[in-house]
Amino acid sequence: MRKTEKITGNDLINMGFPPAKWYREALEYINENNLSKSEMENYLEQFRLPEKIGLLESPVPYSFNLEAENEQEIDNVTKVRATMEKLMKTPTVVSGSVMPDACPAGPEGTIPVGGVVATKNAIHPGMHSADICCSVMLTDFGNTNPKTVLDIAQQSTHFGPGGRPRGQQFKMTEELEQAFKANMFLNDKKSLSIAQEHLATQGDGNHFLYVGISEKTGNTMLITHHGSRGPGARLYKQGMHIAERFRKLISPETLKQNAWIPYDTEEGKLYWEALQIIRKWTKLNHELIHDAILEKTETEKQNRFWNEHNFVFKDGETFYHAKGATPLDSKYMPDITGPRLIPLNMAEPVLIVEGDTNDNNLGFAPHGAGRNMSRSQHKRNLAHLTDEEIFKNETKGLDIRFFSNEIDISELPTAYKSASTVRAQMSQFKLGAVIDEVNPYGCIMAGDWQKNAPWRKRRRKKKRKG
């Protein structure tokens, strides 16, 4: 290369620099300033990636706040320990913790539900998963009748796939809309459209709207549980794509699900910023549902607080990836407004907790009851009973509703771990103290909306004709 020749991207590739976003700016600088070869090499050194990093020889030590109390739980504990042993060899990892509600969440080496993994200067999209900022919010409705709240809630909320139809949508704030447009991960027509459509929706799975009575005050409490819906899922997909690109360059030995985005890169800074925007969107998502119910019941809000339990939290250079773990330490939540919420199952109280950080918990508590088996296995175990029989047995005395009008037995109480066991192990391992309980009146969940999905109806119709 002569000094007078125009430098191109191919020249940078030949010098050992993989294609990247900084190419355009660097090429303009090099050519405009007519840098010599040595000047160019010195300038480009700031963009050189470090040598490839292998897996750690042995797992980084972590705390295991989980014990098995029966044969079924032994299998779950064995699988959780095996996946953590593999995960903790990821080269960015510095510490970790496993909560009593832990259960596997993918191939071995994947962070389990109920896991916390701390990494240095690295954001791992696979460790927060597609349901970014899955969270819970509580509003105190005072002495409003719980049935009234649940009835109005059923008219106000929205479960199932997709967003709200036109005419029933809620408006994003101008500030939040501008934040989407200013971030490269969120600024596309599809993301903006979905962010509008999915506001005040709750999705499916284990997400719920729960109404109960405070043990301490006797007041009616509304609690919602859901994440960032479509906007979060789209961000996650982009994050995994960027992380995979870095994995191939930096650490090919790292498992694909544990790929990371270095925080000190442009992509890392923008992805972190996008996570914070999605967090704000999700909080607004909860607020819109709660406020609509307050307005329709003509109730004045007595109190409100919320917390996420599926997110990444930053403390200096350390990033705490909580895949189903409730933050206790206030440093993780810039907008802390009260204690934390831990739901167990629809027939059990929602726990209101607070607690201190220690070496055992890394500043986190469980996020719920967790599972000892898959949804499909649970259904197989109860195959000798009808859904109606199971529902009647497990929801006695409660007002349980499914938005799709189809029972989902994989969300009934026996699908989850023993709530009393989780509570006992919270106390045993110092994972937060219960300061109040919201005893159940009733709840709404999505239900088995796929049972009568259009594609299933077409398949059944085709079979009947055949």
LOSE-572167 format. One record per atom (N, C-alpha, C): residue in one letter; x, y, z. Coordinates in steps of 0.1 Angstrom, whole numbers, plus 2048, in hexadecimal, padded with zeros to 3 digits. Atoms other than C-alpha are relative to their C-alpha. Layout:
% LOSE-572167
AXYZ/...
% end
This chain:
% LOSE-572167
M8097F4800/M800800800/M80980C800/R7F97F3800/R80E8227F6/R7F880A807/K8067F57F8/K806841809/K7F58077F7/T8097F9809/T7F48507EA/T7F47F87FC/E80B808804/E7DD8327E4/E7F580180A/K80B7FF7F7/K7BA8337F2/K7FE7F3807/I80180C7F8/I7B681A80E/I7F17FC800/T80E806801/T79780380C/T7FE7F680B/G80480A7F6/G7857EB822/G8087F37FE/N7F880C803/N7987CE811/N80E801806/D7F37FD7FA/D7B97DE81D/D7FF7FD80F/L8018027F1/L7AC7DE841/L7FF7F1803/I80280E7FE/I7A17BA83E/I80E7F97FF/N7F3806802/N7C47B0831/N80980380B/M7F77FC7F4/M7D37C284F/M7FB7F980D/G8048087F4/G7BF7AA866/G7F4806808/F80B7FA7F9/F7A17C086F/F7F37FC7F9/P80D805806/P77F7AF86A/P7F780C7FD/P8097F6803/P7647C485A/P7F880480C/A8077FB7F4/A7537DB874/A7FB80E7FD/K8077F3802/K73E7FA878/K80A80C7FF/W7F77F57FF/W75D81087E/W8088027F3/Y7F87FF80D/Y76B80985A/Y7FE80D7F9/R8027F3808/R75A82784A/R80780C805/E7F97F57FA/E766840863/E80F7FF7FF/A7F1802800/A789831864/A8068037F2/L7FC7FF80E/L78C83083E/L80080F7FC/E8017F1803/E78185583B/E80C807807/Y7F57F97F9/Y79B85F855/Y80D7FD7FA/I7F3804806/I7B784B845/I8028077F3/N7FE7FA80E/N7B1858822/N80080F800/E8007F17FF/E7A987C82B/E80D805805/N7F37FC7FA/N7C987E83F/N80C7FA7F9/N7F5806808/N7DD86A826/N80B7FA809/L7F68057F6/L7ED856842/L80A7F67FA/S7F680A805/S80D84383C/S7FD7F3806/K80380D7FC/K80E81E842/K8027FF810/S7FE8017F2/S81D822865/S7F6808808/E80A7F87FA/E80583E86E/E7F27F9800/M80C807801/M7E8829862/M8007F480A/E80080C7F7/E7F380A876/E7FE80580F/N8027FA7F2/N7F6820896/N7F2804802/Y80D7FC7FE/Y7D482E890/Y7F67F5801/L80980B800/L7C380D889/L8027F780D/E7FD8087F4/E7D27FD8A9/E7F480080A/Q80B7FF7F6/Q7B480A8BD/Q7F57F77FC/F80B808804/F79D7F48A9/F8047F1800/R7FC80D801/R7B17D48AB/R7FA7F780B/L8068097F6/L79F7B78BD/L80A7F8807/P7F68087F9/P7B07A48D8/P8017F27FA/E7FE80E805/E7BD7818D2/E7F47F8805/K80B8087FD/K7A37668D2/K8017FA80F/I8018057F2/I79875B8F5/I7FA7F2801/G80680D7FE/G7927378FF/G7F87FF80C/L8078037F4/L77C728919/L8097FF80C/L7F98027F4/L78772893D/L8027F1803/E7FD80E7FE/E798708948/E7F67F980A/S80A8057F6/S780704966/S7F680B803/P80B7F77FE/P75F714970/P80480A80A/V7FF7F67F5/V75F735983/V7F77FC80B/P8098037F5/P75272F9A6/P7F3808801/Y80D7F97FF/Y72E7379AC/Y7F87FA80C/S8088057F5/S7147339C8/S7F47F97FB/F80B809805/F6FA7189C5/F7F680080B/N80B7FE7F5/N6DB7229DA/N7F47F77FD/L80A809805/L6C77049D0/L8027F2806/E7FF80E7FB/E6C06E29E1/E7F57F87FB/A80B809804/A6AC6C49D6/A7FA7FA80C/E8088067F4/E6916B79ED/E7F87F37FC/N80680D805/N68469A9D7/N8077FB7F4/E7F980680C/E68E6849BA/E7FE8097F4/Q8037F780C/Q67E69B9A0/Q80A80C801/E7F87F57FE/E6926B89AE/E80F7FD7FE/I7F2804802/I6B36A49AE/I8048017F1/D7FD80080E/D6B16A1988/D80180F7FC/N7FF7F2804/N6AA6C7985/N80D806805/V7F47FA7FB/V6C76D099C/V80C7FB7F9/T7F5805808/T6DF6B9989/T8028077F3/K7FF7FA80D/K6D66C9968/K80480F802/V7FC7F27FD/V6D96ED977/V80F801803/R7F28007FD/R6FB6E5985/R8097FD7F4/A7F980380C/A7076D6964/A80180B7F7/T8007F4809/T6FD6F4950/T80880B805/M7F87F57FA/M70D70C968/M80F7FD7FF/E7F2804801/E72E6F8968/E8058047F3/K7FB7FE80E/K7306FC943/K80080F7FD/L8027F2802/L723720942/L80B808807/M7F77F87F9/M73C72C95C/M80E7FF7FB/K7F3800807/K759724945/K80180B7F5/T8007F5809/T74F74192F/T80A80A804/P7F47F87FC/P76E75892E/P7FD80E806/T8047F37FB/T75B778938/T7FB7FF80F/V8088027F3/V74B769958/V80A80280C/V7F87FD7F4/V75777597A/V7F97FA80D/S8078067F4/S73C767992/S7F27FC7FB/G80E804804/G719758993/G7F97FB80C/S8088057F5/S6FD74C9A9/S7F37F97FA/V80C808804/V6E07339A6/V7F680280B/M80B7FE7F7/M6BE73A9B6/M7F87F3802/P80880C7FD/P6A67209C6/P7F67FD7F5/D80A80380A/D68E7239A9/D8077FC7F2/A7F880380D/A6A971998F/A7FB7F47F9/C80280B809/C6A2702972/C8068027F2/P7F97FF80D/P6B36FB950/P7F78087F6/A8077F880A/A6AA712933/A8057FF7F2/G7FB80280D/G6BB703915/G80B7F6800/P7F580A801/P6D96EE90A/P80A80380C/E7F77FF7F5/E6F36E7924/E80A80B7FE/G7F77F5802/G70870692A/G7F880D7FF/T8097F4801/T6EA71E927/T7FD80480F/I8047FB7F3/I6E3734945/I7F27FB804/P80D8057FC/P6C7724959/P7F680B804/V8097F77FA/V6A7736963/V8037FF80F/G7FC8007F2/G6AF741987/G80F801801/G7F27FE7FF/G6D374897E/G80580E7FF/V7FA7F2801/V6E9767982/V80E7FD7FC/V7F2801804/V70A76A96F/V80580E7FE/A7FA7F3801/A721787973/A80C7FF7F6/T7F680180A/T73978F957/T80780E800/K7F97F4800/K7547A9952/K8008077F2/N8007F880C/N74F7C4937/N7F97F97F4/A80680880B/A7387AD923/A7F17FE803/I80F8027FF/I7127AB91C/I7FD7F47F7/H80480D807/H705788913/H7F18007FD/P80F800803/P6E378B901/P7FA7F3804/G80680D7FD/G6DE766905/G7FD7FE80F/M8028027F2/M6DF76A92B/M7F5809805/H80C7FA7FC/H6C278292C/H7F47FB7F8/S80A807809/S6AF76F910/S7F780A7F9/A8097F7809/A69377C8F9/A7F6808809/D80A7F97F8/D67C786916/D80780A809/I7F97F67F9/I6917A491F/I7F780880A/C8077F87F6/C6877B693F/C7F27FA804/C80C8077FA/C66C79C949/C80080680E/S8017F87F3/S65F7AE968/S7F27FF806/V80C7FF7F8/V6447B3982/V7FD80E805/M8047F37FB/M6317D298C/M7F47FE80A/L80B8007F6/L61A7D79AB/L7FA80E801/T8087F37FD/T5FF7F29AF/T7F67FC80C/D8098027F5/D5ED7F59D0/D7F38087FD/F80D7FB803/F5C77FA9CA/F7F880380C/G8087FD7F4/G5BE8019EE/G7F67F6803/N80B8097FC/N59D7F39F8/N7F67FC7F5/T80880380B/T5907EE9D5/T7FD7F1800/N80480F800/N57D7CC9D1/N8097F97F6/P7F7807809/P5967B39C2/P7F97FA7F4/K80780580B/K57B7A49AC/K7FE80B7F5/T8027F4809/T5747C799D/T80D8027F9/V7F37FE806/V5997CB997/V8037F57F5/L7FD80A809/L59C7A9986/L7F68017F4/D80A7FF80B/D57C7AE971/D80580C7F6/I7FB7F5808/I5897D0965/I80D7FD7F9/A7F3804806/A5AC7C295F/A7FE7F77F4/Q80280980B/Q59E7A7948/Q7FB8087F4/Q8057F780B/Q58E7C3933/Q80C8097FB/S7F67F6803/S5AE7D8933/S80D7FA7FB/T7F3806803/T5CC7C092F/T7FE7F97F2/H7FF80780D/H5D67AC910/H80A7F5800/F7F780B801/F5E578A90E/F8007F97F2/G7FF80880D/G5F07738F1/G80A8067F7/P7F67FC80A/P6057788D2/P7FC80E7FA/G8027F4806/G6097998C0/G7FC80C809/G8037F47F9/G5FE7BC8CA/G7F1803800/R80E7FC800/R5DE7CF8CF/R7FC8057F3/P8057FC80D/P5C97D68B1/P7FF810800/R8017F1801/R5C67FA8A4/R7F3804807/G80C7FB7F9/G5AE80F8B8/G8017FC80F/Q7FE8047F2/Q5B97FD8D8/Q80E801805/Q7F17FF7FD/Q5DE8068D8/Q80280C80A/F7FB7F67F7/F5F081B8F2/F80B8087F9/K7F67F8806/K6088378E9/K80D800808/M7F37FE7FA/M62D8378EF/M80280F804/T7FC7F27FD/T63B856900/T8098057F5/E7F87F980A/E64C86F8E9/E80F7FD803/E7F38027FC/E66C86B8FD/E8057F17FD/L7FC80E803/L66C8458FA/L8017FD7F1/E80080280E/E6648468D5/E80D8067FA/Q7F37FA805/Q68285D8CF/Q80C7F8804/A7F58097FB/A6988468E4/A8027F47F6/F7FF80B80A/F68F8298CC/F8078057F3/K7FB7FB80D/K69783E8AE/K80E804800/A7F37FC7FE/A6B88498BC/A80A7F4801/N7F880C7FE/N6C58258C1/N8007F77F4/M7FF80880D/M6D28108A4/M7F97F2802/F80680D7FE/F6C47F08B4/F7F18017FF/L80E7FE7FF/L6A17FE8B7/L7F98087F5/N8057F680A/N69E81789B/N7FD7FA7F2/D80580580D/D68B804880/D7F17FF800/K80F7FF801/K667805874/K7F97F5808/K80680B7F9/K65F7E2881/K80080180F/S7FF7FE7F1/S66C7E88A4/S7F780B805/L8097F57FB/L65A8098A7/L7F17FD7FF/S80E804801/S63A7FA89A/S7FC7F780B/I80380A7F5/I63B7DD8B2/I80080680E/A8007F97F3/A6447F48CF/A7F3807802/Q80D7FA7FF/Q6248068C8/Q7F57F6802/E80B80A7FF/E60E7E78C3/E8007F880C/H7FF8097F5/H61B7D38E0/H7FF80780E/L8027F97F3/L6177EE8FB/L7F37FB807/A80B8057F8/A6007E2917/A7FB7F27FC/T80380E803/T6027BE90C/T8097F7809/Q7F98087F7/Q60E7A1921/Q8067F37FB/G7FA80C806/G616784909/G7F97F4805/D80680D7FC/D612760914/D80A7F980A/G7F78077F7/G625745927/G7FC80280F/N8027FE7F2/N62974C94C/N7FC80E804/H8047F37FD/H61F77094A/H7F2801805/F80D8007F9/F60177A95F/F7FC80E804/L8057F57F9/L5EB79596E/L7F97FA80D/Y8048067F3/Y5E578D993/Y7FA80A809/V8067F77F7/V5CE79C9AC/V8007F980E/G8008067F3/G5D27969D1/G7FF80A80B/I8027F87F5/I5D07A39F4/I80C800809/S7F47FF7F7/S5ED7B0A09/S7FE7FA80E/E8018067F3/E5F379CA28/E80180B80B/K7FD7F67F6/K5FF7BBA3A/K7F680B801/T8097F4800/T5E67D6A30/T7F17FC7FD/G80D803804/G5C87C3A22/G7FC8077F3/N8037F980C/N5CA7D8A03/N8007F77F4/T80080880C/T5C27CB9E0/T80C8047F7/M7F47FD808/M5E27C89CB/M7FE7FA7F2/L80080480E/L5E57C59A5/L80F7FE7FC/I7F2803804/I6057B4998/I8007FA7F2/T7FE80580D/T60F7AF974/T80E7FB7FE/H7F3807803/H62B799966/H8017FE7F1/H7FD80280E/H63879C943/H80D8087FC/G7F37FA804/G6577A892F/G7FE80A7F5/S7FF7F680A/S65F7BD911/S7FA7FC7F3/R80780480C/R64B7AA8F8/R8088007F3/G7F980080D/G6537AF8D3/G80D8087FF/P7F47F8800/P66B7CC8D7/P80C7F9806/G7F48077F9/G6817B88F0/G8047F47F8/A7FC80C808/A6807998DA/A8088047F4/R7F97FB80C/R68C7AD8BC/R80E804804/L7F37FB7FB/L6A87BD8D0/L8097F4803/Y7F880C7FD/Y6B379B8DD/Y8057F97F4/K7FB80680C/K6B578D8BA/K80C8077FA/Q7F57F8805/Q6CB7A98AF/Q80D7FF809/G7F58027F7/G6E07A68CE/G8087F37FE/M7FA80D802/M6E67818C8/M8088007F3/H7F97FF80D/H6F07898A4/H80E807802/I7F47F87FE/I70A7A38AF/I8097F8809/A7F78087F7/A71778D8CB/A8067F47F9/E7FB80B807/E71B7708B4/E80C8047F7/R7F57FA808/R73078689D/R80D802808/F7F47FE7F8/F74778F8BA/F8057F2805/R7FB80D7FB/R74876A8C6/R8097FA7F6/K7F880680A/K75675F8A5/K80E8077FF/L7F37F9800/L77177A8A7/L8087FF80C/I7F97FF7F3/I7797798CC/I8027F2807/S80080C7F8/S7707578DA/S7F87F57FA/P80780A807/P76573C8C2/P7FC7F4809/E80380B7F7/E7667228DE/E7F4802809/T80B7FD7F8/T74B7348F1/T7F37FA7FA/L80C805805/L7297248EE/L7F880B7FA/K8077F5807/K7127378D6/K7F6807809/Q80A7FA7F7/Q6F873D8F1/Q80780980A/N7F97F77F6/N71374E906/N80980A7F9/A7F97F6807/A7217658EB/A7FD80E807/W8027F37FA/W7267898F7/W80480B7F7/I7FC7F3806/I7297AD8EC/I80980780A/P7F77F87F7/P7477BF8FB/P7FA80D802/Y8067F37FD/Y73A7DD90D/Y80880C7FB/D7F77F4804/D7587F3903/D8008027F1/T8027FD80F/T74D7F18DE/T7F48097FE/E80B7F7803/E7358088CD/E7F37F8801/E80C808800/E71D7EB8C9/E7FC7FD80F/G8038037F2/G7207E38EE/G7F980C807/K8067F47FA/K7188078F9/K7F18027FB/L80D7FE805/L6FA8098E2/L7F67F5804/Y80880B7FB/Y6ED7E78EC/Y7FC80280E/W8047FC7F3/W6EE7F1910/W7F680B801/E80A7F5801/E6DC811908/E7F27FA7FC/A80C805805/A6C27FD8F5/A7F97F780B/L8058077F5/L6BD7E6913/L7F880980A/Q8067F77F7/Q6B5804928/Q7F38067FB/I80C7FB806/I69C81190F/I7F57F6800/I80980B7FF/I68B7EF90E/I7FA7FF80E/R8048007F2/R68A7F0934/R7F580B802/K80A7F57FE/K677812933/K7F37FC7F9/W80C804808/W65F804918/W7F87F6809/T80680A7F9/T6587E692E/T7F980580D/K8067FA7F4/K6517FB94D/K7F48077FC/L80C7FA805/L639810939/L7F57F67FC/N80980B804/N6297F092C/N7F77FC80D/H8078037F4/H6207E7950/H7F780C805/E8077F47FB/E61680B95A/E7F38027F8/L80C7FD808/L5FD80E93D/L7F57F7804/I80B8097FC/I5EA7EF948/I7FB80380E/H8047FD7F2/H5EA7F896D/H7F880D800/D8077F37FF/D5DF81C966/D7F27FF7F9/A80D802806/A5C381194F/A7F67FA809/I8098077F7/I5B57FB96A/I7FD80A80C/L8037F57F6/L5B9817984/L7F58097FC/E80A7F7805/E5A582E96E/E7F27FB7FF/K80D806802/K589816966/K7FA7FC80E/T8068037F3/T58580C98B/T7FF80D808/E8017F37F9/E587831995/E8077FF80D/T7F88027F4/T5A28289AE/T80C809800/E7F47F87FF/E5BE83E9BA/E80C7F7805/K7F58097FD/K5E082C9BA/K80680380E/Q7FA7FE7F3/Q5ED8279DE/Q80F7FE800/N7F1802800/N61081A9D5/N8027F87F3/R7FC80880C/R62380A9B8/R80F7FE801/F7F2803802/F6447F99B3/F8027F47F7/W7FE80A80B/W6547E299A/W80F7FB801/N7F2804803/N6737CE992/N8017F67F5/E7FD80B80A/E6817BA975/E8067F4807/H7F980C7FB/H68E79797A/H8067F87F4/N7F980680C/N69C790957/N80780B7F9/F7FA7F4806/F6B57AA94E/F80F7FF803/V7F27FE7FD/V6DA7B594F/V80280C808/F7FE7F57F7/F6E57CB96B/F80F804800/K7F27FC801/K7067E096A/K80480680D/D7F97FA7F5/D71D7E8987/D80F8017FD/G7F37FE805/G73D7F797B/G8037F97F3/E7FD80880C/E74D7DF962/E7F97F3800/T80780D7FF/T7387C296E/T7F28017FC/F80E801805/F7187B895D/F7FA7F3806/Y80780B7FA/Y7007A2971/Y7F47FC7F8/H80B805808/H6EA78D95B/H7F77F7808/A80A8077F7/A6CB78296E/A7F67FA7F7/K80A808808/K6B876795B/K7F57FB809/G80A8047F6/G69A766972/G80680180E/A7FB7FE7F2/A6A8775992/A7FD80F803/T8057F37FB/T69B7939A6/T80B808806/P7F67F77FA/P6B37B09AD/P7FC80580E/L8027FB7F3/L6B57B79D2/L80780E802/D7F77F47FE/D6D17D19D1/D7FB80C7F8/S8067F4806/S6C47F49CA/S80A8067F5/K7F77FB80A/K6E47FB9B5/K7FC7FB7F2/Y80380580D/Y6D57E6999/Y7F48077FA/M80C7FA804/M6B57FA997/M80080F802/P7FF7F27FE/P6B881F990/P7F3807804/D80D7F97FD/D693826995/D7F87F880B/I8068087F5/I68D8119B4/I7F5808807/T80C7F97F9/T66B81A9C4/T7FB7F880C/G8068087F5/G6667FE9DE/G8077F3800/P7FA80D7FF/P66D7DA9E7/P7FE7F87F3/R80180880C/R66E7BE9CE/R7F57F5800/L80B809802/L6547A59C1/L8057F27FC/I7FD80E804/I65777F9BF/I7F47F87FF/P80C808801/P63976D9B1/P8047F1800/L7FD80E7FF/L6377479B8/L7F77F87F6/N80980580A/N6187399A6/N7F2806804/M80D7F97FF/M5F37439A2/M7F97FD80D/A8078047F4/A5E97319C2/A80880480D/E7F77FC7F5/E6057409D8/E80180F800/P7FE7F17FF/P60C7639E5/P80C8047F7/V7F57F9806/V62277B9D2/V80880680C/L7F87FC7F4/L63F7829EA/L80580E7FD/I7F97F3800/I64A7A69F1/I80C7FF809/V7F48027F9/V66E7A59FB/V80A80B7FF/E7F47F7801/E68D7B9A03/E80B7F8806/G7F58077FB/G6B07AEA0C/G80D8067FC/D7F37FB802/D6D57B4A0C/D8087F87F7/T7F7807809/T6F17AB9F4/T80A7F8809/N7F68087FA/N70878F9FF/N8077F77F6/D7F8808809/D7227789EF/D7F77F47FA/N80880B805/N70775D9EC/N7F68047F5/N80B7FC809/N6ED7719D9/N80480A7F5/L7FB7F680A/L70278B9C6/L7F680C7FF/G80A7F5801/G6E57A39CE/G7F37FC7F9/F80C805807/F6C978D9C0/F7F87F6809/A80980A7FA/A6AB7789CB/A7FA7F87F5/P80780780B/P69675E9B9/P7F68097F9/H80B7F8807/H67C76A9A0/H7F37F9801/G80D8077FF/G6617509A7/G8027F2804/A7FF80E7FB/A65B72B9AC/A8087F77F6/G7F8808809/G66C71E98D/G7F97F27FD/R80680D803/R6666FB97E/R80A7F5802/N7F880C7FF/N6736D8984/N7FF7F87F3/M80280880C/M6676CB962/M7FB8097F5/S8057F880B/S65E6D8940/S7F1800800/R80E7FF801/R63B6E2937/R7FA7F37FA/S80580C807/S6366C4920/S8017F480A/Q7FF80B7F7/Q6426AC93B/Q7F580180B/H80A7FE7F6/H62A6BB954/H7F27FC7FA/K80D804807/K60D6B693B/K7FF7F17FF/R80080E801/R618692936/R7FC7F980D/N8038057F2/N61768C95C/N7F2800804/L80E7FF7FD/L5F369795D/L7F77FC7F5/A80880480C/A5E768793D/A7F47F7804/H80B8097FC/H5CF670951/H7F4809804/L80B7F77FC/L5BA68F95A/L7FD80A7F5/T8047F680A/T5A76A8945/T80580E805/D7FC7F27FC/D5B26CD945/D7F780680A/E80A7FA7F7/E5926D6956/E8017FA80E/E7FE8067F3/E5986BD972/E80C805807/I7F47FB7FA/I5BB6C9977/I7FE80F805/F8027F27FD/F5B06ED977/F7F780180D/K8098007F5/K5946E6990/K8087FD80D/N7F98057F4/N5AC6D49A8/N80A80B805/E7F57F77FC/E5C76EF9A7/E7FC80E803/T8037F27FF/T5B470F9A7/T7F480380A/K80B7FF7F7/K59A7099C2/K80080D809/G8007F47F8/G58F72A9D3/G80680C7F9/L7FA7F4807/L5A07409B9/L7F98037F4/D8077FB80C/D59375599C/D80B8007F5/I7F680280A/I5AA748980/I7FA8017F2/R8067FE80D/R5A475495D/R80B7FF7F5/F7F780080B/F5B574D93C/F7FB8097F4/F8047F680A/F5B4769922/F7FA7F97F3/S80480780C/S5B0750905/S7F47F6803/N80B80A7FC/N59573C918/N8047F27FF/E7FB80E801/E5AB71D915/E80A7FE80C/I7F88037F5/I5BA70D934/I80F7FD7FC/D7F2804803/D5E070B934/D8057F980D/I7FC8077F3/I5E96F094E/I80E801803/S7F27FE7FD/S60E6F794A/S80380C808/E7FE7F47F7/E60871795E/E7F97FF80D/L8078027F4/L5F470897A/L80B7FD80B/P7F68017F5/P60570599D/P8097F4800/T7F780C7FF/T6126E199A/T80A7FF7F5/A7F580080A/A6266EA97B/A80C807805/Y7F47F97FA/Y63D6FE992/Y8057F980C/K7FA8057F4/K6546F69AE/K7F880380C/S8077FD7F3/S6486F59D2/S80380E804/A7FE7F27FB/A6437199DD/A80680080E/S7FA8017F2/S64B70FA01/S80E7FD800/T7F2804802/T66C7009F6/T80880C7FC/V7F97F4804/V6767209E4/V80180A80B/R8007F77F5/R66D735A02/R80A7FB80B/A7F78067F5/A68071EA1A/A80E8027FC/Q7F27FE805/Q69F720A04/Q80480E7FF/M7FE7F27FF/M69C745A01/M80680480E/S7FC7FD7F2/S69F747A27/S80E7F9803/Q7F48087FE/Q6BA72CA28/Q80D8077FA/F7F57FB807/F6D173DA0F/F801810801/K8007F27FE/K6C9761A1A/K7FE8087F2/L8047FA80D/L6B876B9F9/L7F580A801/G80B7F77FF/G6A1786A05/G7F77FC80B/A80A8037F5/A68878AA22/A7F28057FB/V80E7FD803/V66278AA1D/V7FB80A809/I8057F67F7/I6537AAA2A/I7F18027FF/D80F801801/D62F7A5A1D/D7FD7F67F5/E80580980A/E61B78DA08/E7F38047FA/V80C7FD806/V6007929EF/V7F97F37FD/N80880D801/N5E77759F3/N7F78007F4/P80780080D/P5D676A9D3/P7F1801801/Y80E800803/Y5B37749C9/Y7FD7F97F3/G80280680D/G5B676B9A5/G80A8067F6/C7F77FB80A/C5CA770985/C7FB7FD7F2/I80280280E/I5C977295F/I80D7FC7FA/M7F4804808/M5E1760948/M7FB7FE7F2/A80480180E/A5E275B923/A7F87F47FD/G80680C803/G5D8737923/G8057F97F4/D7FB80780C/D5DD71E907/D7FA8067F4/W8067F980C/W5D67378EB/W8037F87F3/Q7FD80780C/Q5E671F8D2/Q7F67F57FD/K80980B801/K5CB7058D8/K7F68027F4/N8097FD80B/N5B37168C0/N80680B7F7/A7FA7F780A/A5CC72A8AC/A7FB7FD7F2/P80580380E/P5C272E887/P8067F57F9/W7F980A807/W5DC71787B/W7FC7F2805/R80480C7FA/R5D16FC893/R7F17FC7FB/K80E803805/K5AC700888/K8017FB7F2/R7FF80580E/R5B76FC864/R8047F27FF/R7FB80D800/R5CA6DD86C/R7F57F6804/R80B8097FC/R5AC6CD87F/R7F67FF7F5/K80A80080A/K5956D7863/K8047F77F4/K7FA80880B/K5AC6C6849/K7FF7F2804/K80080E7FC/K5AE6A685E/K7F17FB7FF/R80E804801/R5886A5860/R7FC7FD7F2/K80380280E/K5856A883B/K8067F47FA/G7F880C804/G5A068D836/G7F97F4804/
% end
